[in-house]
Amino acid sequence: MDKLRTEFKKSKKEILFSALFFIIIAILIFIPTGFEKNIYVNAEGVRAKIIAVDNTSIYNTGMINQGEQTATIKILSGNHKGKEIQGTNMLTGKLELDKFFEPGDTAWVLIEQDSSGKIIFANLIDHYRIGNEILLVSTFTVLLIIFSGFTGVRTLLSFLFALLSIWKILIPLMLKGYSPILVSLFVGNALTITTLLLVGGFTKKSYAAIISSISCSFITAITALAFGHIFEINGAVMQWSESLIYAGFKNLDLTGILYGGIYLASSGAILDLAIDISSALEEIQINHPKVSRKSLFDSGIRIGKSVVGSQTTTLLLAYMGSYISVMMVYMAQGTNIITIFNSKPIAAEVLHTFVGCIGLVLVSPLTSLVSSIYFTQVDKTDDIKISA
């Protein structure tokens, strides 16, 4: 009976916490970033249906197409909904940026207007993908709730909170010139705490994972700063980073943003491993209440040895997967392996990957230590030693 009462109190607390998060997320949605003003004063983004296309102004140079594709489009949203106008798709000769439209496609179009609202020019920006993205996210949401129940709902809350925190807090504060490292640590640790409480509940395993994750977050940030300085890598190595400077944000600390990004990218894997180990140790303690502190610690180390290996490989694949094309270019040119790993883009990925791996390696013994102390009664005869 006492166990049922305890479980009810715990469930009630988790439900109230989840309800509180609905409110926090709603507030975050409506909080302005301070950058809502569109720099394109007389422009409006609209959906449009491609009625017909004209490719006569496109000319081919080898594999590259240049010129412009014109199209008759029907506007599907905005102030000019229902109008049929001519739109232009400018081709730059870059495969990563260029796109071609066919009749029946739906496009995202930027319409330029004069002071009276008359359409001057319609630029076909890209294919409209929002509907398909919503379909993909909805599929993920339904599957998560079906297979995870209320835990899945809490997972979605933490996921949404993370997205909004990055969009509404992290990015605006960085653009306003605040220290990227401090902002990243603040947002990252807030996400760590809330994610673990939402997914793991108000339990000992969550508290142990929070303590070890936050401790490792500071170690990871310091390691990123130290080795980033040794590697002599600046933030300009990040894609699109120079565009920020040319857009008027010349005082941004791009290198600090790089280091903050490295910490944030690894923090998710760190909290994941921390909750895995603390959950396993909590189960051991529940099923064997008289387990000694030393035995619990040794179990955590042994569990960590198995999990860390797979997690570090996962981290390596996640980071290097995005750089497959760069590696292929180097190999196709017969570039020496020393030259490849000495190049700034690859060295930045090495920094990214192994700073995260260091955090993963350290969180295992730290979580084991915190959990063994937190889950067991004080036993002065115990002498905690890391097993080989």
N, C-alpha and C positions, 0 to 999 in steps of 0.2 A: 504493500500500500504506500509506504514511504517512497519507494522507487517510482511508482506511478505519479505521485504528487510532485516529485522532483522533475520528472520528465515533462509534466504539464507546465510547471513553472518555466522550465527551459524553453519549451515550445512557444509559450506565451511571450517570453522575452524576445525570441527570434522573430515572431510575427510583428511585434511592436517595432522592432528595429528595422524590419523590412518596410513597414508602413512609413516610418520616418524617412527611409531612403527614397520612397516614392515622392515625398514632399521635397527633399533635397534636390532630386533630379528635376522635378518640375521647376524649382527655383533657378537651377543652373540653365535650364532651357531658355528662360526669359531674361537672364542676366546678359546685358550687352557686353561685347568684347572691347568696344571702343574703336573698332575698325569697320563698322557697318557701312560707312560712307563709300559709295561707289566712285572710283576715280574717273570712270567714264560717265560724265555728267548726263549727256543726252542719249544714253544707250539703254536698251531693254533686252533681257534674255528671254527667249520664247521657244516653245516647241513648234516644229513645222513639219508638214508632210511633203516629201519630194514628189512632185507631179511629173516632171520631165527634166532631163539633163541634156546639156550640150557640151561635148568634149572636143570641139573643133579647135579650141584655143590651147589645147594641151600638146606639148611637143616632147618627144622622147629622146634622151641622151643615154644610150646604154641601158642600164637598169633604172635610171632615174627619170621621173616625169616632172616636168616643170610647166609653168604657165598658170592657167586658171580654168576651173570647171564652173560653168554657169548652170543654174537650175531654176525651174519654175516651182515655187513652193507655196503651200497653203498654210497660213499661220493658225496654230491650234490653241494658243493661249495668249494672255496679255491684252493690252489695249487695242490691238489691231486684229483680234481673233476673227477668222473667217476670210480675211483678205488673201488674194493671190498676188504674189510679187516675184521679182527676179532676185535670186541670191547668188553670191559668188563664193566659190571654194578655192582659196589661194593655195597653190602647191609650191613648197619651198625646196624640193629636191631631197628632203630627208625622210627616209622610210618610217622612222619612229614618230614623226609628226604628221605626215601627210595621210589623207583619207580620201576615199572615193565614194560617191553616192550613186545609188540606183533608184529608179522610180519605185515608190512604195516604202522607201526608208523613212524613218523618223529622225530628224536632226535637231540639234540644239543650235539656235541661231541668235546672233547678237545684232539687234536692229539699231541703227543710228538714226536719230531724228533731229529735225531743226527745232527752233524755239516754239513753233506752232504745233509740233507733234507730227509733222509730215515725215514720212519715211524717206531717208536720203540713201541709205545703203544697208544691205543685209549680208552679214558675214556668216557663212556656214562654219561653225566652230568645230563640231564633231557629231558623231552619231549619238542619239539620245539613249542612254543606258539605265536611267534611274528606275524604270519599271522592272527591268531584269534584275537589277541589284536588290530591289525590294523583294522580288520573288525568291532570290537566293537566301536573303536574310530571314525571310518568313519560313522557308523550309528548315533552316537551321534552328529557328525558334521553336517550331512545332516538334521537331525531333528531340530537341533538348528537354522540352516539357514532358513529352510522352515517356521518355526513358529515365528522366531524373526527377519528375514530380516537382514538389515545392522547392527542392534543392536547385532544380533547373531554373525556377523563377528567380531565386536569389542569385544564381549565377548570371542571369540576364541583367539583373539590377546592377551587379558589380561591373559587368561588361559595359553597360550604358553609362554608368558613373565614370568609368575610366575614360571613355571617349569624350564625354562632356568636360571632364576635368582637364584633359589635354587641350581641347578646342577652346574652352571658355576661360581657363586659368593659366595653364602652362605657356601656350603660344602667345597670348596677349601680353603676359608679363615679360616674356623674353623680347618681344617686339618693342616694348616700352623701355628696354635697357636694363632690367633687373638682372642680377647675377644668374646666369644659366645653371650653374652648379647648384646654388642654393635653392632656386626655384624647382629644379629637377628633384632634389632631395626631398623638398617639402611635398611636392605632388606625388612622387614615387612612394614615399613612406605612408602618406595618407591613403593611397590606393592599396598598398600592402595591408594596412590595418583593416580597412573596410572590406576588402576582398576576402580576407581570411575570416573575419567575423560573419560575413554574409554566407560564405560557403561552409565554413566549419562550425559556425554558431559560437555562442558564448561558452566555450569549453576550454579545458586545460590544454588540449592539443593546439587550439587556435592561439592561445596566449603564448605558449612555448614557441610556436612558429613565428609569431609577431616579434618576439624578443630577438630571436636568432636572425630573422630576415632583416630587421632594422640595423642590427649590429653589422651584418655583412654588407649592407648597403653603403655604410660609411667607408668600410674597407675597400669596396669596389670603386667608389668615387675617388678615393685617394690613390688607388692603383692606376686608374684611368688618367688622372692628372700627372702622376709621376712618369709613367711610361709614355704618355703622349708627349711630354716635354723631352724625354730621352730620344724618342723616335723623330722628333722635330717635324711633326705633322700639324698643319693648321686646318682650321675649319673650312677653308675654301675647297677642300677635297669633297665635301658633301654636294650632292646634286642640287642645282638651282641656288646654292648659297650666295654666289656672286650677284645674282639677280636682285637679292635683298639690298645689297649695297647700292646698286645702280638705281633702285627704286626709292632711294632717299634715306635708307637706314644705315648710313655709313659708320655709325658708332657702335654697331652690334658687335658683340664678342663672339665671332663665328667659331673660334677654337673652343671657347667655353660651351657653346651649344653642341659641338661635336662630343665633348666629354660628357655632358649631361645626357645626350642621346645614348651614349654607350652604357651609362649607368641604368637608364630607363629600360633599355632593351634587355639587360641582364636581370633586372629586378623581378620580372615575371617568372623566369626560370628558377630564381633563388627562392621565391615564396612557394613555388610549386614543390620543390624538393623539401623545403622545410616542413610543409604540411604533410607530405608523404611520410617522412620519418617520424614526426611527432604523432601522427595518427596510428602508425604501426606500434610505436612504443606505448601509446595509451591503451591499445587493445591488449598488449602483453600485460600491462599493469592491472587492467580490469579482470582479466582471466586468471592472473596470478598476483593477487593483492599483496602477498608477502615477498615479492621479488625484491632483491636487494638493489641498492642504487648502482653498485658496480656492475651487476649482471645486466641491468637495464641499459646502462651506458654502453657496455660491450655489445649488446644486441643492436643498439643504434648505429654503432660503428660498422658492424657487419652488414646491416641493411644498407647503410650509406655507401659501402664499397660496391655493392651491386648496382645501386641506382645511379650513383655519380657517373659511372662509366657510360651508361646509356644516355644520361642527360647531357653530358659534355659532347657526345657524338651528335645528339639532336641539335644542340646549339651550333656546332660546327656546320652541320648540313643546312640549318636555317639561314645562317649568315652567308656561307659561301654559295648557296644556291642562287642568290641574287647576283652573284658575280661570275656565273658560269660563262656568259658571253665574253666577258673581259678576258678570262683565262683562255678561252678558245681562240681569241684574236692573237694573244701572245704566242700560243702554241703553233697556230697556223703560220706565224711569221718565223718560227724556229728560234724564238727568243730564249736565251739562256735562263735556266731556273733561278740563278742568283739575281739576274736583272729583273725577273718577274717579281720576286719577293722583296726586292729593294725598291720597286716603284711605289710611289705615294698611294695610289688607290688600293693596291694589294696590302701594303704595310698597314693602312688604316683598317682593313678588314681583319688582319692578323691581330691588331690591337683590340678591335671590337670583340673578336671571338675569344681570345685568351684572357682578357680581363673578366669577361663573363664566366669563363671556365674556372678562374681562380676563385671567384665568388661562390661557385657551386661546390668546389672542393672544400672550402672553408665552412660553408653552412652545414655540412654534414656532421662534423664533430661538434660544432657549436650547438646545433639543435639537439644532438644526443646528450650533451652536457646539461643544457637547460632542462630538457625533458626528464632526465634522470633525477635531477634535484627537485624539480617541481612535482613530479608524479609520485615520489616515494617519501616515506617518513625519514626523518633524520636518523642516521645510523653511524655513530662515531667510529665503529669498527671497520666501516667501508673505506677502502682506499682506491679511488677511481684511477684506473690506468687504461690507456688505449691499447687494445689488443692488437697483435700483429696480424 
